[in-house]
């Protein structure tokens, strides 16, 4: 039996990994387990461990690692707690593969454990890059060098991983697994959707807002969220506003969200956590995504959904023609939102955009590769080609 151990610390990351877990569970001779940590176990971020429980993937361990902090140092200390505990979990579970998810601290802790214990590390989403100065970029490339197999989203990412010195046989273009859920999630009746969301835009054009902080500008994170929400309010656009991830600066963003929603309850509605079914169906009905989430880069193009990406986060990433990149400037944000919703020519152009991140079958490809790859000394013996 080949045992594949996943580690997830936040809802958005889990939804990307879940299609791979499900495909592995369906693969004969394979089993998936998951370690739940970080924001999943925090009431502040919606106790999203409950979603993992509902999906039925065996939870191997729960690691309480998230400090009640809004600082850069707090995030590093949380990662250290996670790393220490993960070593013991891996000793007990004895996985065949460890899955390093994308570019958060979970990817780094998993990769370190695998590299030092000679447990093959499977990196999801390597080779991607951005020009935003965020730590995620450095983490992503560092994890690439510590990993043994690379499940990349695009051909361009594959070329970048190989340019980093990874042997070509280790690199597989699987697509982005986050797309899989978009195809597999059933339609939800309007009445059921808006009941779960807790707000009904009443057939008006509406926005989804997902905006996170970046490590270089933590102190500005609250003010930047205020600019985004003020732009939507000034246009009279209803918005469903997500809580941010748990990075440094997130608590400043949450304070602004709470304040603005209280002031403009008729237009703005917050949510900590939605079921996968509700979120995907909300995306299907939305007119625009505003903020700086990778959801706008990777997943929104599959629905031909316009995106206004605010600020430097995500800039320089491979993307489809559905994205407008704007600065943290009220007039720029307003103009871009207005164009995304009301400019017929622009919306027609977005309706034909091509998603470079795959076709929604990445989980199946990755599971098939892990079922067949030889597990031998060659796999864990890293050789650089540069």
Secondary structure, 3 states (H helix, E strand, C coil): CEEEEEEECCHHHHHHHHHHHHHHHCCCCEEEEEEEEHHHHCHHHCCCHHHHHHHCCCEEEEECCCCCCCCHHHHHHHHHHHHHHHHHHHHHHCCCEEEEECCCHHHHHHHHHHHHHCCEEEEECCCCCCCCCCHHHHHHHHHHHHCCEEEECCHHHHHHHHHCCCCHHHEEECCCHHHHHHHHCCCCCHHHHHHHHCCCCCCCCEEEEECCCCHHHHHHHHHHHHHHHHHHHHHCCEEEEECCCCCCCHHHHHHHHHHHHHHCCCCEEEECCCCHHHHHHHHHHCCEEEECCHHHHHCHHHHCCCEEEECCCCCCCCCCCCEEEECCCHHHHHHHHHHHHHCHHHHHHHCCCCCCCCCCCHHHHHHHHHHHCCCCHHHHCCCCCC
